[in-house]
Amino acid sequence: MENAMKIEAELTPGQAQALLANLREQYRISLNELWYDDQYRLIPDGMRHGSILANCPVMAAQKRLIGALSLSLKAVK
């Protein structure tokens, strides 16, 4: 990833779980809104999610952060 940034944060497990739940809900809402948007409606289902992520950097960042938080929470347990 060109010019990638690394971000570190210390969170309690409760904070991490709350943030993860919030990110998942925001991601779900955004994906539902864009899934049937005219811009993506004609893209085949198998390619639509990737197209949305390619055009929506916020959602791409949310997806990466969801993955990182999930992995960190699993490591703590």
N, C-alpha and C positions, 0 to 999 in steps of 0.2 A: 504494500500500500504506500503510495508516494506521499511524502510529507505527513505521515501518520503521527498522531499525538498519543501519548500515553498519559492516562489520568489515574491517579491513586486516590482512594478515599477510605477512611476508617469509619465503618458503620457497625452498630450493634446488630446482632442477628434480627432483632425486631425491626430495626430501621431498614435493613436490607430487604426483609420480607415485605414490608409496607411499600417500599420503593418498587420492588419487583411487581407486586400486585397492581400498583398504579401504572407502571409502564405497560404491563400486559393489557390493561383495560384501555389505555390511550391508543395502543397499537391496534387493538381489536376494533375500536371505534373508527380510527382512520382507515384501516383496511376495508371495513364494511362500506364506508362512504365512497372510497375510490374504486372499489371492485366493479361497480355498475356505472361509473362515470363514463360519459361519452368517449373520453380519451382512451379508456382501456376496454370498453365494452366489446369491441371486435377482436381483441387479442385472445387467442385460445387460453382456456383455463390453466393449462400446464405452464404457460409462459407469462401469465398475467401478474402473478405475485412478483416475479423477478423484474418485470417492466415497471411496476409500481415502485419497487425499491430503488431501481436505477434512476427514477425521476423524482424521488422524494428523499432527500438526504436525511431529513429528520427521522423518518421511519427506518432507514438503514442504520442510523446510529442507535435508535431504540432497540432494534433487533440485536445488535452487537452487545449492548448493555444488558439486555435481558439474558442473553447467553452467559455473559460474564458473571452476573449476579447469581444466576442459577448454579453455575459451576462452583462459585465461592460458597454458597449456602450448603451445597452437597459436601464440600470439603470440610466444613465446620461440624457437620453432624457425625 
